[in-house]
Amino acid sequence: MITVVLDTNQLVSALLSPEGPAFEILKALGLEEKQKCELVLSDEILSEFRRVLSYPRIQKLHKWPKEKIEIFITLIKEISHIDKGHGKGRIVSEDPDDDKFFHLALKSGAKYIISRDIHLLKIKEFRGIKVLKPEVFLSAFKRGTL
């Protein structure tokens, strides 16, 4: 089974755009149908997700009460493997906060980080972990070329 890490912004995109590629990836990960991939997340990523959703500009977009957000997070947890993604070493020199995605992928054996973050995308690949935009991941996944 293909194991992936979604960055925080992709989780936010999935909530804000149920028609978009991030939500389509969540469906492939088991949100609405049989699980085809494994999603790995950490408590650190989920905490960041919760924090971002509380930003006033993001709240204006989703208009969800705190209870509904918690239900969404619970659903994501149910289809995910939650791992402690802590690691040492600088990987993303331009944005050290993004290191957590690589540390989690390394620890969990994930082969893909799905992101639109320019700092992650610049790296392209690190120790066998590829960073892909959601559309690229979905296209390759549907063609069976991952």
C-alpha positions as CSV (number, residue, x, y, z in Angstrom):
1,M,0.0,0.0,0.0
2,I,1.2,3.5,-0.8
3,T,1.9,5.6,2.3
4,V,1.7,9.4,2.1
5,V,2.0,12.5,4.2
6,L,-0.3,15.4,3.5
7,D,1.0,18.8,4.6
8,T,-1.2,21.0,6.7
9,N,-2.3,23.2,3.8
10,Q,-3.6,20.1,1.9
11,L,-5.7,19.2,4.9
12,V,-7.1,22.8,5.0
13,S,-7.7,22.6,1.2
14,A,-9.6,19.3,1.7
15,L,-11.9,21.0,4.2
16,L,-12.4,24.2,2.1
17,S,-12.8,22.5,-1.3
18,P,-14.7,19.2,-1.2
19,E,-14.5,19.2,-5.0
20,G,-10.7,19.7,-5.2
21,P,-7.7,17.4,-5.5
22,A,-6.9,17.4,-1.7
23,F,-10.3,16.1,-0.9
24,E,-10.1,13.5,-3.7
25,I,-6.9,12.3,-2.1
26,L,-8.6,12.0,1.2
27,K,-11.3,9.9,-0.5
28,A,-8.5,7.6,-1.9
29,L,-7.1,7.4,1.6
30,G,-10.4,6.0,2.9
31,L,-12.6,8.9,3.8
32,E,-15.5,7.9,1.5
33,E,-14.6,4.5,0.1
34,K,-12.3,1.6,0.5
35,Q,-8.8,2.6,1.5
36,K,-6.4,2.6,-1.4
37,C,-3.5,4.5,0.3
38,E,-2.3,5.0,3.9
39,L,-2.2,8.5,5.3
40,V,0.3,9.1,8.0
41,L,-0.1,12.2,10.3
42,S,1.4,13.3,13.6
43,D,-0.1,15.0,16.5
44,E,2.0,18.0,15.6
45,I,0.5,18.2,12.1
46,L,-3.0,17.8,13.5
47,S,-2.4,20.6,16.1
48,E,-1.2,22.9,13.4
49,F,-4.3,22.0,11.3
50,R,-6.6,22.8,14.2
51,R,-4.7,26.1,14.8
52,V,-4.8,27.2,11.1
53,L,-8.6,26.5,11.0
54,S,-9.0,29.0,13.8
55,Y,-7.3,31.8,11.9
56,P,-10.0,34.5,11.3
57,R,-9.4,34.6,7.5
58,I,-9.7,30.8,7.3
59,Q,-12.8,30.8,9.6
60,K,-14.5,33.2,7.2
61,L,-14.0,30.7,4.4
62,H,-15.2,27.5,6.1
63,K,-17.7,29.0,8.6
64,W,-17.6,25.7,10.6
65,P,-18.2,25.7,14.4
66,K,-15.5,24.2,16.6
67,E,-17.5,21.0,17.0
68,K,-17.8,20.4,13.3
69,I,-14.0,20.9,12.9
70,E,-13.4,18.3,15.7
71,I,-15.7,15.8,13.9
72,F,-13.7,16.3,10.7
73,I,-10.4,15.9,12.6
74,T,-11.8,12.7,14.2
75,L,-12.7,11.3,10.7
76,I,-9.2,12.1,9.5
77,K,-7.7,10.3,12.5
78,E,-9.8,7.3,11.8
79,I,-8.4,6.9,8.3
80,S,-4.8,7.7,9.3
81,H,-1.9,6.2,11.1
82,I,-0.9,8.7,13.7
83,D,2.9,8.6,14.4
84,K,5.3,10.6,16.4
85,G,7.2,12.3,13.6
86,H,9.9,13.9,15.7
87,G,13.3,13.8,14.2
88,K,16.5,15.7,14.2
89,G,18.4,17.5,11.5
90,R,17.6,20.3,9.2
91,I,16.1,19.3,5.9
92,V,14.1,22.4,4.7
93,S,16.7,25.2,5.2
94,E,14.3,27.9,4.0
95,D,11.5,26.9,6.3
96,P,12.6,24.7,9.2
97,D,9.0,24.3,10.4
98,D,8.4,22.1,7.3
99,D,11.0,19.6,8.5
100,K,8.2,17.8,10.4
101,F,6.8,16.4,7.2
102,F,10.1,14.8,6.2
103,H,10.8,13.5,9.7
104,L,7.4,11.9,9.8
105,A,7.8,10.4,6.3
106,L,11.2,9.0,7.2
107,K,10.0,7.5,10.5
108,S,6.8,6.0,9.0
109,G,8.2,4.8,5.7
110,A,6.0,7.2,3.6
111,K,7.2,7.5,0.0
112,Y,5.3,10.7,-0.8
113,I,4.6,14.1,0.7
114,I,1.7,15.9,-1.0
115,S,2.1,19.6,-0.9
116,R,1.9,22.9,-2.8
117,D,4.5,24.5,-0.4
118,I,7.3,26.0,-2.5
119,H,9.9,25.1,0.1
120,L,8.9,21.5,0.1
121,L,8.5,21.3,-3.7
122,K,12.0,22.8,-4.2
123,I,13.5,19.7,-2.5
124,K,11.6,17.3,-4.9
125,E,13.1,14.2,-3.3
126,F,14.9,13.4,-0.1
127,R,16.1,9.9,0.9
128,G,13.6,8.3,-1.5
129,I,10.7,10.5,-0.4
130,K,9.2,12.5,-3.3
131,V,7.3,15.8,-2.8
132,L,4.4,16.0,-5.3
133,K,1.7,18.5,-6.0
134,P,-1.8,17.0,-5.4
135,E,-2.7,16.9,-9.1
136,V,0.6,15.1,-10.0
137,F,0.0,12.6,-7.2
138,L,-3.6,11.9,-8.3
139,S,-2.7,11.6,-11.9
140,A,0.1,9.1,-11.2
141,F,-2.1,7.2,-8.7
142,K,-4.9,6.9,-11.2
143,R,-2.5,5.6,-13.9
144,G,-0.9,3.2,-11.4
145,T,2.5,4.7,-11.9
146,L,3.4,5.4,-8.3
